[in-house]
């Protein structure tokens, strides 16, 4: 493929979606795709959670995050939201986005974790291939606990507060994953498989969206956002199994057991370590 020809003569288009529970590895997956010279994205979008592009202009907090995440201002967002179709919304967004202009990609992707909760409706609104990222609920518990900034001696009270709202949210997301597992236009990727079988798993992921993978992309040399930069400080710049096994040491055994019991209805999410 002559990328220079594409960059000079073709307008970028939306190529695929990335979704999944928050903190499941969606940003790391998007960073892997961003290593490809023809692919790029802002941070998150969310427009496909709305019935029409015009609704997105006031769809908080997603609309507000567009300014930093895509390098646009309010006028740019208003211009995109005045589009009469989602296809035209993305075209206008890509036209104005400062975040992607330097690279001039031919394929843009929309990484919005929350799409997983309404994935069927999202693909009805704009039928694009979707990658759904998942990781073990025990790892999700550790991620959420770390973000709470509570001390370890508070973990039992934290868990009691966290459990029921998380189960409710995960039920809505689980419907999205069940849909994705059965749909040929969706591809479910486990973070654990990226860590334990990286080359094979990521190759399949790139194949699914029609891009060629190179091993050098594992270096993640073009990370743009703070959460994967911090991930790199902990586990190194490339894929590391520690990222999905950390809960084994960091979560008390009693909390791991409670997660296995309380979240047992989501049996397909647990990884057989």
Secondary structure in CASP SS format (residue, H / E / C, confidence):
PFRMAT SS
TARGET T0000
AUTHOR 0000-0000-0000
METHOD secondary structure of the structure
MODEL  1
X C 1.00
X C 1.00
X H 1.00
X H 1.00
X H 1.00
X H 1.00
X H 1.00
X H 1.00
X H 1.00
X C 1.00
X C 1.00
X C 1.00
X E 1.00
X E 1.00
X E 1.00
X E 1.00
X E 1.00
X E 1.00
X E 1.00
X E 1.00
X C 1.00
X C 1.00
X C 1.00
X C 1.00
X C 1.00
X H 1.00
X H 1.00
X H 1.00
X H 1.00
X H 1.00
X H 1.00
X H 1.00
X H 1.00
X H 1.00
X C 1.00
X C 1.00
X C 1.00
X C 1.00
X E 1.00
X E 1.00
X C 1.00
X C 1.00
X C 1.00
X C 1.00
X C 1.00
X C 1.00
X H 1.00
X H 1.00
X H 1.00
X C 1.00
X C 1.00
X C 1.00
X H 1.00
X H 1.00
X H 1.00
X H 1.00
X H 1.00
X H 1.00
X C 1.00
X C 1.00
X C 1.00
X H 1.00
X H 1.00
X H 1.00
X H 1.00
X H 1.00
X H 1.00
X H 1.00
X H 1.00
X H 1.00
X C 1.00
X C 1.00
X C 1.00
X H 1.00
X H 1.00
X H 1.00
X H 1.00
X H 1.00
X H 1.00
X H 1.00
X H 1.00
X C 1.00
X C 1.00
X C 1.00
X C 1.00
X H 1.00
X H 1.00
X H 1.00
X H 1.00
X H 1.00
X H 1.00
X H 1.00
X H 1.00
X H 1.00
X H 1.00
X H 1.00
X C 1.00
X C 1.00
X C 1.00
X C 1.00
X C 1.00
X C 1.00
X C 1.00
X C 1.00
X C 1.00
X C 1.00
X E 1.00
X E 1.00
X E 1.00
X E 1.00
X E 1.00
X C 1.00
X H 1.00
X H 1.00
X H 1.00
X H 1.00
X H 1.00
X H 1.00
X H 1.00
X H 1.00
X H 1.00
X H 1.00
X H 1.00
X H 1.00
X H 1.00
X C 1.00
X C 1.00
X C 1.00
X E 1.00
X E 1.00
X E 1.00
X E 1.00
X E 1.00
X E 1.00
X C 1.00
X C 1.00
X H 1.00
X H 1.00
X H 1.00
X H 1.00
X H 1.00
X H 1.00
X H 1.00
X H 1.00
X H 1.00
X H 1.00
X H 1.00
X H 1.00
X C 1.00
X C 1.00
X C 1.00
X H 1.00
X H 1.00
X H 1.00
X H 1.00
X H 1.00
X H 1.00
X H 1.00
X H 1.00
X H 1.00
X H 1.00
X H 1.00
X H 1.00
X H 1.00
X H 1.00
X H 1.00
X H 1.00
X H 1.00
X H 1.00
X H 1.00
X H 1.00
X H 1.00
X H 1.00
X H 1.00
X H 1.00
X H 1.00
X H 1.00
X H 1.00
X H 1.00
X H 1.00
X H 1.00
X H 1.00
X C 1.00
X C 1.00
X C 1.00
X E 1.00
X E 1.00
X E 1.00
X E 1.00
X E 1.00
X H 1.00
X H 1.00
X H 1.00
X H 1.00
X H 1.00
X H 1.00
X C 1.00
X H 1.00
X H 1.00
X H 1.00
X H 1.00
X H 1.00
X H 1.00
X H 1.00
X H 1.00
X H 1.00
X H 1.00
X H 1.00
X C 1.00
X C 1.00
X C 1.00
X C 1.00
X C 1.00
X C 1.00
X H 1.00
X H 1.00
X H 1.00
X H 1.00
X H 1.00
X C 1.00
X C 1.00
X C 1.00
X C 1.00
X C 1.00
X C 1.00
X H 1.00
X H 1.00
X H 1.00
X H 1.00
X H 1.00
X H 1.00
X H 1.00
X H 1.00
X H 1.00
X H 1.00
X C 1.00
X C 1.00
X C 1.00
X C 1.00
X C 1.00
X C 1.00
X H 1.00
X H 1.00
X H 1.00
X H 1.00
X C 1.00
X H 1.00
X H 1.00
X H 1.00
X H 1.00
X C 1.00
X C 1.00
X H 1.00
X H 1.00
X H 1.00
X H 1.00
X H 1.00
X H 1.00
X H 1.00
X H 1.00
X H 1.00
X H 1.00
X C 1.00
X H 1.00
X H 1.00
X H 1.00
X H 1.00
X H 1.00
X H 1.00
X C 1.00
X C 1.00
X C 1.00
X C 1.00
END
